[in-house]
Amino acid sequence: MKPFKKISWILMFSVIISLFAYTVPSSSAVTWPTNQFLPSLPAPAATLDLINTATSRSYEGEGSEVSHGTGHNDGDGWLCQCGIDEANRHMIYGPYDAGIPAGEGTVVYRMKIDNNTADNLAQVHIDVYDSTTGTVLAEQDVTRKQFTTASIYQDFSLTFNNQAAGNSLEFRVYWYGRAYIKVDKITYNSKGLSEDAILFTTLKGLVNKTQPRIYSYDNNTINGEGKYTWLNALNLTYTEVPNKMSLITKYRNEISGIVVYDDQYPDTINLATTIAGVSNGIAAAPSQVAALTSAPYNLPIIKDLRGQFNSKLSVYQYLYNNYWASCTHRVLIGLNPDAHKGTIRDYAIAMGAAVVWLDPNVSSENTLLRSFLSSMPAGSAYMGWWTEEQAGVMLASEYGISTVASDWSTNLSVFAGMSRTVNVKPVPAKPELKNKIYLTFILSDGDNLQYMEHRMKQLWDSSDRGSVPIGWTVSPAVLDAAPSMLNYYYNTATPNDCLISGPSGIGYTYPNYWTNQNALNNFVSMSNDYCSRAGLRVITIWNTITGGINTNVGESFADHAPSLLGLTAMNAGGQIDIYKNSLPAQRLNATYCYNQASLQMEVNNAIAGWDGSAPRFVAIQCEPWDVTPTIINNVASTLNSDVVVVRTDNYFQLMREYKGLPIDPFVAVTP
């Protein structure tokens, strides 16, 4: 690994002083060296408490959580058919869920019928049944014509009031035997689940900053990689905790008290999270106050935010005026309080970070955002997400701050405490350079930590992964936030899996919009350090969604990132630029293919007209939410022998050889 390039001693001194000035609270066991982008947490406990922080609960019709008195599994749902299945029985009953909070809730039954016009008789009876008390809490017959369209899933809802937490509830579907009925899933929603997610995610952050002891799964985990997937993949031992309130008792001595947010102003959830983070407290809803302040918990109220504010802006101005000085200034977190109830709030608490939700496109909010950003050292991070991507990333870029997309990350307060050893695999030998078309496929969105945790793991588990070389973008910041996750990907990679850096290095930023060249050089140097330690030899650079790379930016990477083989840019067209006669950068031939048809079209267009007189280099980027390894494999199988699909690192090595540059400059300049 090469050392950082020399920078102005005055700038370095001022940055170091700033970083020391903004640290996490002294009661925390978090460590944050000045040359480290994100903090480290202590090693996790031998056994973790596992809790559910989902804000809704879904039960698949064909899933194991519900039972059946009639009908049969039809692959993606539970089906009852006339003449085949026994009538007048429950096609769905259960799940006997005792974890539903007390209070009002809504259950949505997703069902379809084959004929919605033959008559208007009742076809199914849906109800919410308290099996503990033997009481029906809500019920309804659904008639044939209430299905507005045949053979299309439709939602039917029941609202009910759960009398007591801990009662065992069923969400039942009784089939009369008069028509084909298929149940896809049943989903339970309640304000109580959202309130629990906030309460226990902030508890997780408070507890984990001393030592990670609580791990959770939520809707993204359940619907994504699976709630036990990373626990098992990373060899974490756990015990499921069915009654989350028992954790308040277990960790009572570590909780200073509660910060009560105002239901009328959701942004006070972010303010409560911020105050809790610097006060060793937890954030609580008004409905939870009576229980938490009474025996056996007896938690005092640190701050009651009810009735204190009259606008969103007043909430965050109050945060800035009264708590920003007590927060770390090395990171700012953006979370939508209407959507993000749990997620990364644990990490915010552990770091003592401020949590906001301010829109750069609204003048007054932009002004306040600038107050936060201007008081952060260049090279800091904005985590979570923005109200609007381009406006937010661009604003942060002006201040030398990069974005780490992470708003749906679930357990960073655990992952950040795990082993920082990463078994990087070396770049395999490149193929011999010939007059061929060299094609590399790149999957985007790896700058997003929650993508690495959820969607990428699903794609990684594809049986077609490894059939064709793919450049998988990942975040270099994962070295701090979840190093064991990166190590898992390396340990399970095939020779055709090439990890490269997402935009635009250590964080997602638009380097063209950085106003301080020294700060940009430092960002590039840090990106080089993290990329070299993470084994990432290529960076995809974004300057807006379609922008190219300014000369000063390309030259900065050439001067301060000697480990890199090459860069890609978003301004499309396939042109290759060489910076400082040392670093190639290619404009992607296609920036965002979104299905098999678009991928096939872009590949065909990029390889058309090749006369065979010289190598051609084609880089195709795909969005990973719809494009899978299977789709990439399908397109690759249509190519003839003139096209060679290669790993992205080998791709740039071949390009470098063709352009007369050292094949591996990092090796070449190392003594």
PyMOL commands that set and color helices and strands:
alter all, ss='L'
color gray80, all
select helices_A, chain A and resi 9-21+144-146+191-208+219-223+229-233+245-250+252-254+267-279+286-293+312-322+324-326+345-351+363-374+389-398+412-415+449-453+455-460+478-481+483-491+511-513+517-534+551-560+596-607+629-636+648-658+665-668
alter helices_A, ss='H'
color red, helices_A
select strands_A, chain A and resi 47-52+56-60+72-73+78-80+89-92+95-97+103-113+122-130+135-143+154-162+169-175+181-189+214-217+237-240+258-260+282-284+301-304+331-334+354-356+381-384+402-405+437-443+470-474+497-501+538-541+566-569+576-579+583-587+590-593+616-622+643-645
alter strands_A, ss='S'
color yellow, strands_A
deselect
rebuild
show_as cartoon
